[in-house]
Amino acid sequence: MTKNDTFIPMPLAIVGRRIRLASQLNQARPLSNGPASITGGRLFSRGAYSVVKLETRSGLAGYGEGVPVSQAEFDAAMAVVRGREATSFEIIRPLLAAGTGAEAAFNCALLDIAGQMAKAPIYQVLGGPTRTKARALGTLSGSSDAELLNALESMRASGYKAFRVPCPASAPAAVKRFEVLRKAAGAGVDFVLDMGGAASPGQASTVAAAVERLHPLWIDEPCATANVRAIAKVSDESVAPLGFGRGASRIVEFQELLREQVIDVLRPNIGRMSISASRRAAAVAETYYAAVAPYHTGGRIGTAAALHLAASIPNFVLLDIPYGTATVKDGFAELPTKPGLGISIDEGAL
């Protein structure tokens, strides 16, 4: 389908028939009393994100991270996973509330246990690795050019060579900021301009056209995704790549953007869309030649999960790695090599 084609939605009758068929084919799996069955769990709240711990009958423990999870959400998810095999993570995931911190955290914890059982990193359980390291994207914080320059200097000293920068909705201001940062950074450094979805399609189109000569890696969330036709106008009038998806909770939210060919970089939020769901989204994106750059603003467990995701998909391009959650050297983070998540976890710090 090209941009000029008319999108014809699937008739509701067909959708209904296929949902009924899928529910008939998805037979319930019996509970298990085996060594890998889940017997208990614990919720750790960290304010900006939550961590879940799951325990098996054999004594193995797995950890996962997601956007904040309430006690009620945790209890509901525990009712789903208790007594089920940790290796049934693909069967369990659709039974969890989609696009929530519970789905992301529980899926990661199950994969952590599965990796430990297999004595392999999660990405090997998922068929990887597709690479030996992942390029890191650092976030520059600040409201003025001076604050951003200070953050740039600090993060460059920590090994980062690609940065996500807040981008004004005014084209002249966006160009000025980009030029100041580009001059200070020097060669070998790249930038993603983050508009946070706050601009109108018209403003986004003007900014994209103004900065395209400066070659940003992409413009992140240039505007809201409610009107795909309006976004198509932004895409048609500039060669600057566009990234969308940070606020998505389900794969279907990406599909129209991909179908209309207005999205160049898919941005699944690892804290909402689990490793398993993000891999499915990446597979859909691959058919449209779209790259995948997982979005992540949480802690160390989420960073480790995102690294395993990056190593298990072929169309990965860049990963948000919050400062201090992984070692970045010469612009890249090494993959974990130990079983499961591959990191040591101090519950006292949670």
URVEN-V906811 format. One record per residue. RES is the residue in one small letter. PSI is psi in degrees with one decimal (none if undefined). OMEGA is omega in whole degrees, -180 to 180 (NA if undefined). D_CENTER is the distance of its C-alpha to the mean C-alpha in Angstrom with 1 decimal. Layout:
# URVEN-V906811
res:RES psi:PSI omega:OMEGA d_center:D_CENTER
res:RES psi:PSI omega:OMEGA d_center:D_CENTER
This chain:
# URVEN-V906811
res:m psi:133.7 omega:177 d_center:26.6
res:t psi:173.0 omega:-179 d_center:27.1
res:k psi:-23.0 omega:-178 d_center:26.4
res:n psi:-10.7 omega:179 d_center:30.0
res:d psi:152.6 omega:178 d_center:29.9
res:t psi:129.3 omega:179 d_center:30.0
res:f psi:121.0 omega:180 d_center:27.2
res:i psi:111.8 omega:-177 d_center:29.0
res:p psi:153.1 omega:178 d_center:27.1
res:m psi:130.2 omega:179 d_center:27.8
res:p psi:144.0 omega:-177 d_center:30.9
res:l psi:-32.9 omega:180 d_center:30.3
res:a psi:-40.2 omega:179 d_center:32.9
res:i psi:-43.0 omega:178 d_center:30.9
res:v psi:-45.8 omega:-179 d_center:27.7
res:g psi:-43.5 omega:-180 d_center:29.9
res:r psi:-41.7 omega:-176 d_center:31.5
res:r psi:-34.9 omega:176 d_center:28.4
res:i psi:-42.9 omega:179 d_center:26.9
res:r psi:-41.1 omega:179 d_center:30.2
res:l psi:-44.1 omega:-180 d_center:30.3
res:a psi:-39.2 omega:-179 d_center:26.9
res:s psi:-30.6 omega:177 d_center:27.9
res:q psi:-35.2 omega:-179 d_center:31.1
res:l psi:-26.1 omega:-176 d_center:29.5
res:n psi:79.2 omega:-178 d_center:27.0
res:q psi:142.1 omega:178 d_center:29.7
res:a psi:138.0 omega:179 d_center:29.2
res:r psi:137.1 omega:-180 d_center:29.0
res:p psi:154.5 omega:175 d_center:31.6
res:l psi:163.7 omega:-174 d_center:30.8
res:s psi:149.3 omega:173 d_center:31.5
res:n psi:19.5 omega:-178 d_center:33.5
res:g psi:175.1 omega:-177 d_center:32.5
res:p psi:-23.9 omega:-179 d_center:31.3
res:a psi:4.9 omega:-179 d_center:27.6
res:s psi:144.4 omega:-178 d_center:27.9
res:i psi:126.4 omega:-179 d_center:26.1
res:t psi:-21.3 omega:-177 d_center:28.8
res:g psi:177.6 omega:-180 d_center:27.2
res:g psi:174.6 omega:-179 d_center:24.4
res:r psi:145.9 omega:180 d_center:23.8
res:l psi:131.0 omega:175 d_center:21.6
res:f psi:123.5 omega:179 d_center:21.0
res:s psi:130.0 omega:-177 d_center:20.2
res:r psi:17.7 omega:-180 d_center:19.0
res:g psi:-82.0 omega:-178 d_center:19.1
res:a psi:-17.5 omega:179 d_center:15.7
res:y psi:168.5 omega:179 d_center:14.1
res:s psi:153.0 omega:177 d_center:15.8
res:v psi:136.6 omega:179 d_center:16.5
res:v psi:137.7 omega:173 d_center:18.0
res:k psi:128.8 omega:176 d_center:20.6
res:l psi:141.8 omega:-179 d_center:22.0
res:e psi:145.8 omega:179 d_center:25.4
res:t psi:167.7 omega:179 d_center:27.2
res:r psi:-29.7 omega:-179 d_center:31.0
res:s psi:-8.6 omega:179 d_center:31.3
res:g psi:-4.3 omega:176 d_center:30.0
res:l psi:148.4 omega:178 d_center:26.6
res:a psi:138.2 omega:177 d_center:23.8
res:g psi:149.0 omega:-178 d_center:20.0
res:y psi:148.3 omega:177 d_center:17.5
res:g psi:156.2 omega:-177 d_center:14.1
res:e psi:146.4 omega:176 d_center:12.2
res:g psi:175.7 omega:174 d_center:10.7
res:v psi:162.8 omega:-171 d_center:11.6
res:p psi:132.5 omega:-180 d_center:15.4
res:v psi:127.8 omega:177 d_center:17.2
res:s psi:164.1 omega:178 d_center:20.9
res:q psi:-37.8 omega:179 d_center:23.7
res:a psi:-41.3 omega:178 d_center:24.4
res:e psi:-39.5 omega:178 d_center:20.9
res:f psi:-46.1 omega:-179 d_center:21.1
res:d psi:-40.0 omega:179 d_center:24.6
res:a psi:-40.8 omega:179 d_center:23.7
res:a psi:-37.9 omega:178 d_center:21.0
res:m psi:-36.3 omega:178 d_center:23.5
res:a psi:-29.0 omega:179 d_center:26.1
res:v psi:-43.9 omega:-171 d_center:24.0
res:v psi:-22.3 omega:-176 d_center:23.3
res:r psi:128.3 omega:180 d_center:26.6
res:g psi:-4.2 omega:179 d_center:28.8
res:r psi:154.3 omega:-180 d_center:26.4
res:e psi:134.8 omega:179 d_center:25.6
res:a psi:-29.1 omega:-179 d_center:22.4
res:t psi:-6.1 omega:178 d_center:22.3
res:s psi:34.3 omega:-174 d_center:22.1
res:f psi:-33.6 omega:180 d_center:18.3
res:e psi:-28.0 omega:177 d_center:18.0
res:i psi:-37.5 omega:-176 d_center:20.9
res:i psi:-37.9 omega:-173 d_center:19.9
res:r psi:-47.1 omega:-179 d_center:16.4
res:p psi:-13.9 omega:180 d_center:18.0
res:l psi:-11.8 omega:179 d_center:20.4
res:l psi:159.4 omega:179 d_center:18.0
res:a psi:120.0 omega:-173 d_center:17.3
res:a psi:142.5 omega:173 d_center:14.4
res:g psi:30.2 omega:-180 d_center:11.4
res:t psi:166.4 omega:175 d_center:12.6
res:g psi:-30.3 omega:179 d_center:12.2
res:a psi:-45.2 omega:179 d_center:14.9
res:e psi:-47.7 omega:-177 d_center:13.2
res:a psi:-47.3 omega:-175 d_center:10.2
res:a psi:-44.7 omega:-178 d_center:12.8
res:f psi:-40.8 omega:178 d_center:15.5
res:n psi:-42.2 omega:179 d_center:13.7
res:c psi:-43.1 omega:-179 d_center:12.8
res:a psi:-39.8 omega:177 d_center:16.4
res:l psi:-42.5 omega:178 d_center:17.9
res:l psi:-35.8 omega:177 d_center:16.3
res:d psi:-44.8 omega:179 d_center:17.5
res:i psi:-43.6 omega:-180 d_center:21.0
res:a psi:-39.9 omega:178 d_center:21.0
res:g psi:-41.1 omega:178 d_center:20.4
res:q psi:-39.6 omega:178 d_center:23.1
res:m psi:-38.5 omega:180 d_center:25.4
res:a psi:-5.2 omega:-176 d_center:24.9
res:k psi:43.9 omega:-178 d_center:25.3
res:a psi:152.3 omega:174 d_center:22.3
res:p psi:156.3 omega:-179 d_center:18.8
res:i psi:-41.1 omega:-176 d_center:16.1
res:y psi:-26.0 omega:176 d_center:15.3
res:q psi:-34.5 omega:174 d_center:19.0
res:v psi:-33.0 omega:-178 d_center:19.1
res:l psi:8.3 omega:174 d_center:16.5
res:g psi:3.6 omega:180 d_center:18.7
res:g psi:-165.1 omega:3 d_center:17.5
res:p psi:151.7 omega:175 d_center:17.6
res:t psi:-2.7 omega:-179 d_center:17.0
res:r psi:170.4 omega:180 d_center:17.5
res:t psi:-13.0 omega:178 d_center:19.0
res:k psi:164.9 omega:-177 d_center:16.8
res:a psi:133.6 omega:178 d_center:13.6
res:r psi:134.0 omega:-173 d_center:14.1
res:a psi:140.3 omega:175 d_center:13.1
res:l psi:116.9 omega:178 d_center:12.4
res:g psi:153.6 omega:180 d_center:14.4
res:t psi:123.2 omega:176 d_center:14.8
res:l psi:124.6 omega:-180 d_center:18.4
res:s psi:142.1 omega:179 d_center:19.8
res:g psi:154.4 omega:-180 d_center:23.1
res:s psi:-9.7 omega:180 d_center:25.0
res:s psi:161.4 omega:178 d_center:27.6
res:d psi:-36.8 omega:-179 d_center:27.8
res:a psi:-43.2 omega:179 d_center:29.5
res:e psi:-39.3 omega:179 d_center:26.8
res:l psi:-38.1 omega:178 d_center:24.2
res:l psi:-39.3 omega:177 d_center:26.6
res:n psi:-43.0 omega:178 d_center:27.0
res:a psi:-38.9 omega:178 d_center:23.3
res:l psi:-46.5 omega:-179 d_center:23.1
res:e psi:-42.4 omega:-179 d_center:26.1
res:s psi:-44.8 omega:-177 d_center:24.8
res:m psi:-29.9 omega:174 d_center:21.4
res:r psi:-38.7 omega:178 d_center:23.1
res:a psi:-22.3 omega:179 d_center:25.5
res:s psi:3.7 omega:174 d_center:22.6
res:g psi:-4.9 omega:-179 d_center:21.6
res:y psi:144.0 omega:177 d_center:18.9
res:k psi:7.4 omega:175 d_center:19.7
res:a psi:138.4 omega:-171 d_center:16.9
res:f psi:141.3 omega:172 d_center:16.4
res:r psi:124.3 omega:-171 d_center:14.7
res:v psi:133.0 omega:174 d_center:17.8
res:p psi:130.0 omega:-174 d_center:18.8
res:c psi:125.5 omega:178 d_center:20.7
res:p psi:154.5 omega:178 d_center:23.8
res:a psi:-8.1 omega:177 d_center:24.5
res:s psi:127.1 omega:-178 d_center:27.9
res:a psi:-48.1 omega:179 d_center:28.1
res:p psi:-39.9 omega:180 d_center:30.8
res:a psi:-37.2 omega:179 d_center:28.9
res:a psi:-44.4 omega:179 d_center:25.7
res:v psi:-44.8 omega:-179 d_center:27.8
res:k psi:-47.1 omega:-180 d_center:29.7
res:r psi:-44.8 omega:-179 d_center:26.6
res:f psi:-43.2 omega:-179 d_center:25.1
res:e psi:-39.9 omega:179 d_center:28.5
res:v psi:-45.3 omega:-179 d_center:29.1
res:l psi:-41.0 omega:180 d_center:25.9
res:r psi:-42.8 omega:180 d_center:26.4
res:k psi:-41.9 omega:-179 d_center:30.0
res:a psi:-34.2 omega:-175 d_center:29.2
res:a psi:-35.6 omega:-178 d_center:26.4
res:g psi:-167.5 omega:-176 d_center:28.6
res:a psi:153.7 omega:174 d_center:27.8
res:g psi:9.4 omega:-180 d_center:24.8
res:v psi:138.1 omega:-179 d_center:22.3
res:d psi:159.0 omega:-177 d_center:19.8
res:f psi:142.4 omega:169 d_center:18.3
res:v psi:126.3 omega:-179 d_center:15.6
res:l psi:117.1 omega:-174 d_center:17.3
res:d psi:110.8 omega:178 d_center:15.5
res:m psi:-5.3 omega:172 d_center:17.5
res:g psi:15.3 omega:179 d_center:15.4
res:g psi:11.3 omega:-174 d_center:16.6
res:a psi:-17.1 omega:-177 d_center:19.9
res:a psi:160.5 omega:172 d_center:22.2
res:s psi:159.9 omega:177 d_center:24.2
res:p psi:-36.6 omega:179 d_center:23.9
res:g psi:-45.8 omega:178 d_center:27.2
res:q psi:-44.3 omega:-180 d_center:26.1
res:a psi:-40.2 omega:180 d_center:22.8
res:s psi:-41.6 omega:180 d_center:25.1
res:t psi:-43.6 omega:179 d_center:27.5
res:v psi:-45.0 omega:-179 d_center:25.1
res:a psi:-43.2 omega:179 d_center:23.5
res:a psi:-34.0 omega:-178 d_center:27.0
res:a psi:-34.9 omega:-174 d_center:28.1
res:v psi:-5.5 omega:-174 d_center:25.4
res:e psi:-30.5 omega:179 d_center:25.1
res:r psi:-18.2 omega:180 d_center:28.0
res:l psi:-3.4 omega:173 d_center:26.2
res:h psi:61.1 omega:170 d_center:23.4
res:p psi:153.1 omega:176 d_center:20.1
res:l psi:-46.3 omega:170 d_center:17.2
res:w psi:168.7 omega:174 d_center:16.0
res:i psi:120.8 omega:-174 d_center:16.3
res:d psi:127.3 omega:177 d_center:13.2
res:e psi:61.4 omega:-177 d_center:13.7
res:p psi:-28.6 omega:179 d_center:17.5
res:c psi:173.3 omega:178 d_center:18.6
res:a psi:155.1 omega:-175 d_center:17.9
res:t psi:12.6 omega:-176 d_center:17.2
res:a psi:-35.4 omega:-177 d_center:20.2
res:n psi:97.6 omega:-176 d_center:22.5
res:v psi:-33.3 omega:179 d_center:21.3
res:r psi:-37.4 omega:178 d_center:24.8
res:a psi:-38.4 omega:177 d_center:24.6
res:i psi:-35.6 omega:179 d_center:21.3
res:a psi:-33.5 omega:178 d_center:23.2
res:k psi:-40.7 omega:177 d_center:25.8
res:v psi:-45.0 omega:-178 d_center:23.4
res:s psi:-38.0 omega:-177 d_center:22.3
res:d psi:-29.2 omega:-171 d_center:25.9
res:e psi:4.6 omega:180 d_center:27.4
res:s psi:151.4 omega:176 d_center:25.3
res:v psi:-0.8 omega:178 d_center:24.0
res:a psi:125.6 omega:180 d_center:21.3
res:p psi:150.8 omega:-179 d_center:17.9
res:l psi:138.5 omega:178 d_center:15.8
res:g psi:134.6 omega:-180 d_center:12.0
res:f psi:159.0 omega:169 d_center:10.9
res:g psi:-1.7 omega:-176 d_center:8.6
res:r psi:-30.2 omega:-179 d_center:7.3
res:g psi:2.9 omega:-177 d_center:9.9
res:a psi:147.4 omega:177 d_center:9.7
res:s psi:-19.5 omega:-177 d_center:10.5
res:r psi:153.5 omega:-178 d_center:11.9
res:i psi:-35.6 omega:-177 d_center:11.9
res:v psi:-26.2 omega:180 d_center:15.2
res:e psi:-21.1 omega:177 d_center:13.9
res:f psi:-24.0 omega:-165 d_center:12.7
res:q psi:-44.3 omega:-179 d_center:16.0
res:e psi:-36.6 omega:177 d_center:18.5
res:l psi:-41.8 omega:179 d_center:16.6
res:l psi:-42.5 omega:-179 d_center:16.5
res:r psi:-37.8 omega:180 d_center:20.0
res:e psi:-0.8 omega:175 d_center:21.4
res:q psi:41.6 omega:178 d_center:19.9
res:v psi:-2.1 omega:-178 d_center:18.8
res:i psi:125.4 omega:180 d_center:15.2
res:d psi:-30.5 omega:-179 d_center:14.9
res:v psi:117.9 omega:178 d_center:11.3
res:l psi:134.5 omega:-174 d_center:8.6
res:r psi:65.8 omega:179 d_center:5.7
res:p psi:135.0 omega:179 d_center:3.6
res:n psi:110.7 omega:-176 d_center:3.3
res:i psi:-21.0 omega:178 d_center:3.6
res:g psi:-15.3 omega:178 d_center:6.9
res:r psi:-52.6 omega:178 d_center:7.8
res:m psi:117.5 omega:-175 d_center:6.8
res:s psi:171.1 omega:175 d_center:8.2
res:i psi:-47.5 omega:-178 d_center:8.2
res:s psi:-45.8 omega:-179 d_center:11.0
res:a psi:-38.2 omega:179 d_center:9.8
res:s psi:-36.0 omega:177 d_center:6.7
res:r psi:-37.1 omega:177 d_center:9.7
res:r psi:-42.1 omega:177 d_center:11.9
res:a psi:-39.5 omega:179 d_center:10.0
res:a psi:-36.0 omega:178 d_center:10.1
res:a psi:-38.9 omega:176 d_center:13.7
res:v psi:-44.6 omega:-180 d_center:14.5
res:a psi:-34.3 omega:-178 d_center:13.3
res:e psi:-34.0 omega:-180 d_center:15.4
res:t psi:-16.4 omega:178 d_center:18.4
res:y psi:11.7 omega:180 d_center:18.2
res:y psi:32.4 omega:178 d_center:17.7
res:a psi:141.7 omega:178 d_center:14.4
res:a psi:164.7 omega:180 d_center:12.1
res:v psi:127.4 omega:177 d_center:8.4
res:a psi:92.0 omega:-177 d_center:6.8
res:p psi:137.6 omega:-180 d_center:3.2
res:y psi:133.4 omega:-176 d_center:3.9
res:h psi:129.8 omega:178 d_center:5.8
res:t psi:16.4 omega:-175 d_center:9.4
res:g psi:-138.4 omega:-174 d_center:10.9
res:g psi:-162.5 omega:-173 d_center:13.2
res:r psi:-38.8 omega:-179 d_center:14.2
res:i psi:-41.9 omega:177 d_center:13.3
res:g psi:-37.3 omega:177 d_center:9.6
res:t psi:-44.1 omega:178 d_center:9.9
res:a psi:-43.5 omega:178 d_center:11.9
res:a psi:-42.6 omega:-179 d_center:9.7
res:a psi:-34.4 omega:177 d_center:6.9
res:l psi:-39.6 omega:177 d_center:10.2
res:h psi:-38.8 omega:176 d_center:11.4
res:l psi:-47.6 omega:-179 d_center:8.6
res:a psi:-36.9 omega:-177 d_center:9.3
res:a psi:-3.9 omega:-177 d_center:12.9
res:s psi:3.6 omega:178 d_center:13.0
res:i psi:146.6 omega:-177 d_center:12.2
res:p psi:-21.4 omega:-173 d_center:14.8
res:n psi:26.2 omega:175 d_center:13.1
res:f psi:144.8 omega:178 d_center:10.7
res:v psi:-39.3 omega:-174 d_center:11.8
res:l psi:152.6 omega:-177 d_center:10.3
res:l psi:128.1 omega:171 d_center:8.1
res:d psi:119.5 omega:175 d_center:8.4
res:i psi:101.3 omega:179 d_center:10.9
res:p psi:143.5 omega:-177 d_center:12.8
res:y psi:128.9 omega:176 d_center:16.5
res:g psi:-3.0 omega:-178 d_center:18.1
res:t psi:-7.0 omega:176 d_center:15.4
res:a psi:158.7 omega:177 d_center:16.1
res:t psi:124.1 omega:179 d_center:19.0
res:v psi:127.2 omega:-179 d_center:18.5
res:k psi:124.2 omega:179 d_center:21.4
res:d psi:37.3 omega:175 d_center:22.4
res:g psi:-2.7 omega:-175 d_center:18.9
res:f psi:153.8 omega:172 d_center:17.2
res:a psi:133.5 omega:178 d_center:16.1
res:e psi:150.8 omega:177 d_center:17.8
res:l psi:145.8 omega:171 d_center:16.4
res:p psi:144.8 omega:-178 d_center:17.7
res:t psi:-10.5 omega:-180 d_center:20.8
res:k psi:165.5 omega:-178 d_center:22.1
res:p psi:152.4 omega:179 d_center:21.7
res:g psi:-139.0 omega:176 d_center:18.8
res:l psi:-31.1 omega:176 d_center:16.3
res:g psi:15.3 omega:178 d_center:19.0
res:i psi:153.4 omega:176 d_center:19.3
res:s psi:140.9 omega:-175 d_center:22.1
res:i psi:124.7 omega:179 d_center:21.6
res:d psi:105.4 omega:-179 d_center:24.3
res:e psi:-26.4 omega:178 d_center:24.5
res:g psi:-29.7 omega:180 d_center:26.9
res:a psi:-13.2 omega:179 d_center:24.2
res:l psi:none omega:NA d_center:22.2
